[in-house]
Amino acid sequence: MTGNLHFEVVSSVRAALGESPVWCDRGTGVWWVDIDGHALLRSRCPGGETDRWTTPETPGFVVLTEAGSPAVGMESGIFLFDPDTGGFERVVPQGTAGLRFNDATVDAEGVLWAGTMAIADAAPVGTVYRIAADAVAAPVLDGFITPNGLAVDASRRRLYVSDSHPSVQTVWTCDLDATGRPGPPVPFVAMHAMAGRPDGASLDRDGNYWIAAVGGGVVYVFTPDGAHLDTVATPFAAPTKIAFGGPDAALALLTSKGGPAPEGALAVARLSGTPWSGCAPARWRLNGGRSA
């Protein structure tokens, strides 16, 4: 299957380490973060004009709440952001020194799944948390070096998670029980022999798993049973996360790690005319939150 996409660089800024693109269906474009640049970004789409706010700590991800607030995972917790004041309010604490939040996803029930990792070393101390509307972070999986690739397939009751570290480079699936807790990880695909390492991921409307291969310049597409369905070229040597958005989720959104132009930019591709159909991002059903 070949569904070649034409990515167009749209952001007016380039990040040191762009990550976590999420489409806002309320007219504000694409939110994303610059991990190494300590910034929260918002790019208009179309247009590409980009707003930038400095974050108080190293950010790992941004998701949107049902109320509209961007929620940013950082070192000491998850913070709601108010674009009117530029202020950050912590709503989920992360109390272990030397860790920060990295990747995250929101499932169809509005539950946030987020992983932590060590900041300074490659220790297997990363944990995946399940965080519902009460903002209580319940640990559900542990032992990761760089937890990544989080996605939840509601129809198959399945969680996807990867570890990006060069010594691991594996994606797993976990069956979800009736309470939403994951069972033991089962290997889904090993990427040691493939170009790039597994990074940020999303599911399309058919349940195919799309994962950016940082350092490989491509996005891999796998069927729900783990078969390699396609390899999508990108304009970047180091794509970091693929997501979907736009009207009818007809756009593919892609962030990248910094380097010579166009590295570090946000890119967008249209799915129209391809075999692919995107899946719109869900919003975190957090009690409270501000409109944004």
Residue pairs with C-beta under 8 A, 6 or more apart in sequence:
1 229
1 230
1 275
2 230
3 221
3 230
3 232
3 274
3 275
3 276
4 232
4 233
4 274
5 232
5 233
5 252
5 269
5 270
5 271
5 274
5 276
6 269
6 270
7 234
7 235
7 252
7 254
7 267
7 268
7 269
8 267
8 268
8 269
9 235
9 262
9 265
9 266
9 267
10 43
10 45
10 46
10 47
10 48
10 265
10 266
10 267
10 268
11 41
11 43
11 48
11 50
11 265
11 266
12 43
12 48
12 49
12 50
13 41
13 50
13 52
13 265
14 258
14 261
14 262
14 263
14 264
14 265
15 32
15 33
15 34
15 35
15 36
15 37
15 39
15 41
15 255
15 256
15 258
15 264
15 265
16 34
16 35
16 36
16 37
16 257
16 258
16 264
17 34
17 35
17 36
17 37
17 240
17 257
17 258
17 264
18 32
18 33
18 34
18 35
18 41
18 240
18 255
18 256
18 257
18 258
18 264
18 265
18 266
19 32
19 33
19 34
19 35
19 60
19 61
19 103
19 200
19 240
19 241
19 255
20 31
20 32
20 33
20 60
20 61
20 62
20 63
20 103
20 104
20 200
20 241
20 255
21 30
21 31
21 32
21 241
21 243
21 245
21 253
21 254
21 255
21 266
22 30
22 31
22 32
22 62
22 63
22 64
22 243
22 245
22 253
22 281
23 29
23 30
23 45
23 243
23 244
23 245
23 246
23 249
23 251
23 253
23 280
23 281
24 30
24 31
24 42
24 64
24 292
25 245
25 280
26 68
28 42
28 44
28 292
29 42
29 43
29 44
29 45
29 47
30 42
30 43
30 45
30 245
30 253
30 266
30 268
31 40
31 41
31 42
31 62
31 64
31 70
32 41
32 42
32 43
32 62
32 255
32 266
33 39
33 40
33 41
33 55
33 59
33 60
33 61
33 62
33 72
34 40
34 41
34 52
34 59
35 58
35 59
35 60
36 58
36 258
38 54
38 55
38 57
38 58
38 59
39 52
39 53
39 54
39 55
39 59
40 52
40 53
40 55
40 59
40 62
40 70
40 72
40 81
41 50
41 51
41 52
41 53
41 266
42 50
42 51
42 83
43 49
43 50
43 51
43 266
44 50
45 245
45 246
45 251
45 268
50 266
51 83
53 81
53 83
53 86
55 72
55 74
55 88
56 74
56 79
56 88
57 74
57 75
57 76
57 100
58 74
58 75
58 100
58 119
59 72
59 73
59 74
60 73
60 74
60 100
60 101
60 102
60 103
60 104
60 117
61 72
61 73
61 101
61 102
61 103
61 104
61 114
62 70
62 71
62 72
62 73
62 81
63 70
63 71
63 104
63 105
63 106
63 112
63 281
63 283
63 284
64 70
64 71
64 281
64 283
64 284
64 292
65 71
65 80
65 283
65 284
65 285
65 286
65 289
66 110
66 283
66 284
66 285
66 286
66 289
67 286
67 288
67 289
67 290
67 291
68 289
68 290
68 291
68 292
69 80
69 81
69 82
69 286
69 289
69 290
69 291
69 292
70 80
70 81
70 83
70 292
71 78
71 79
71 80
71 81
71 91
71 112
71 284
71 286
71 289
72 78
72 79
72 81
72 88
73 79
73 100
73 101
73 102
73 104
73 114
74 100
74 101
75 94
75 99
75 100
75 101
75 119
76 90
76 93
76 94
76 95
77 90
77 91
77 92
77 93
77 94
77 101
78 90
78 91
78 92
78 94
78 101
78 112
78 114
78 131
78 135
79 88
79 89
79 90
79 91
80 88
80 89
80 91
80 286
80 289
80 290
81 87
81 88
81 292
82 88
82 89
82 290
82 292
83 292
91 135
91 286
91 288
92 131
92 135
92 136
92 137
93 137
94 100
94 101
94 116
94 137
96 116
96 125
98 118
98 119
98 120
99 116
99 117
99 118
99 119
99 125
99 126
100 116
100 117
100 119
101 114
101 115
101 116
102 114
102 115
102 116
102 117
102 126
102 146
102 147
102 148
103 114
103 115
103 147
103 148
103 149
103 150
103 200
103 241
104 112
104 113
104 114
104 115
104 150
105 112
105 113
105 150
105 151
105 152
105 202
106 112
106 113
106 281
106 282
106 283
106 284
107 113
107 152
107 154
107 282
108 152
108 154
108 282
109 154
109 180
109 282
109 285
110 133
110 282
110 283
110 284
110 285
111 130
111 131
111 132
111 180
111 284
111 285
112 130
112 131
112 132
112 284
112 286
113 128
113 129
113 130
113 131
113 150
113 152
113 159
114 128
114 129
114 131
114 137
114 150
115 126
115 127
115 128
115 129
115 144
115 147
115 148
115 150
115 161
116 125
116 126
116 127
116 129
116 147
117 125
117 126
117 144
117 145
117 146
117 147
118 125
118 126
118 145
122 145
122 146
122 165
122 167
123 145
124 143
124 144
124 145
125 142
126 142
126 143
126 144
126 145
126 146
126 147
126 163
127 139
127 141
127 142
127 144
127 147
128 139
128 140
128 141
128 142
128 144
128 147
128 150
128 161
128 182
129 137
129 138
129 139
129 140
130 137
130 138
130 140
130 180
130 181
131 137
131 138
131 284
132 138
132 285
133 285
133 286
133 287
134 287
135 286
135 287
140 181
140 182
141 147
141 161
141 174
141 182
141 185
144 161
144 163
145 163
145 164
145 165
145 167
145 168
146 163
146 164
146 165
146 168
147 161
147 162
147 163
148 161
148 162
148 163
148 164
148 198
148 199
148 200
148 201
149 160
149 161
149 162
149 164
149 171
149 198
149 199
149 200
149 201
149 211
150 159
150 160
150 161
150 201
151 159
151 160
151 201
151 202
151 203
151 209
152 158
152 159
152 160
152 176
152 203
153 159
153 160
153 203
153 207
153 224
155 207
156 207
156 224
157 175
157 176
158 173
158 174
158 175
158 176
158 224
159 173
159 174
159 176
159 182
160 171
160 172
160 173
160 188
160 201
160 203
160 209
161 171
161 172
161 174
161 185
162 170
162 171
162 172
162 198
162 199
162 201
162 211
163 169
163 170
163 198
164 197
164 198
164 199
164 214
165 197
166 197
169 190
169 191
169 192
169 197
169 198
170 187
170 188
170 189
170 190
170 191
170 198
171 187
171 188
171 189
171 190
171 191
171 198
171 201
171 209
171 211
171 222
172 185
172 186
172 187
172 188
173 185
173 186
173 188
174 182
174 183
174 184
174 185
174 186
175 182
175 183
175 186
176 182
176 183
177 183
188 209
188 222
188 226
189 222
189 226
189 228
191 197
191 198
191 213
191 220
194 213
194 216
194 220
195 213
195 215
195 216
195 217
195 218
196 212
196 213
196 214
196 215
196 216
196 217
196 218
197 213
197 214
197 215
197 216
198 211
198 212
198 213
199 211
199 212
199 213
199 214
199 239
199 240
199 241
200 211
200 212
200 240
200 241
200 242
200 243
200 255
201 209
201 210
201 211
201 212
201 241
201 242
202 210
202 241
202 242
202 243
202 244
202 279
203 209
203 210
203 279
204 210
204 221
204 244
204 276
204 277
204 278
204 279
205 249
205 277
205 278
205 279
206 277
207 223
207 224
208 221
208 222
208 223
208 224
208 229
209 221
209 222
209 223
209 224
210 219
210 220
210 221
210 232
210 242
211 219
211 220
211 222
211 242
212 219
212 234
212 239
212 240
212 241
212 242
212 254
213 219
213 220
213 239
214 238
214 239
214 240
214 257
215 237
215 238
216 239
217 233
217 234
217 236
217 237
217 238
217 239
218 231
218 232
218 233
218 234
218 239
219 231
219 232
219 234
219 239
219 242
219 254
220 228
220 230
220 231
220 232
221 228
221 229
221 230
221 231
221 232
222 228
222 229
223 229
234 254
234 256
234 267
235 262
235 267
236 254
236 256
236 257
236 262
236 263
236 265
236 267
237 256
237 259
237 263
238 256
238 257
238 259
238 263
239 254
239 255
239 256
240 255
240 256
240 257
241 254
241 255
242 252
242 253
242 254
243 252
243 253
243 254
243 281
244 251
244 252
244 253
244 271
244 278
244 279
244 280
244 281
245 251
245 253
245 278
245 280
245 281
246 268
246 278
248 278
248 280
249 271
249 277
249 278
249 279
249 280
250 270
250 271
250 272
250 277
250 278
251 268
251 269
251 270
251 271
251 278
252 268
252 269
252 270
252 271
252 276
252 278
253 266
253 267
253 268
254 266
254 267
254 268
254 269
255 266
256 262
256 263
256 264
256 265
256 266
256 267
257 263
257 264
258 264
271 277
271 278
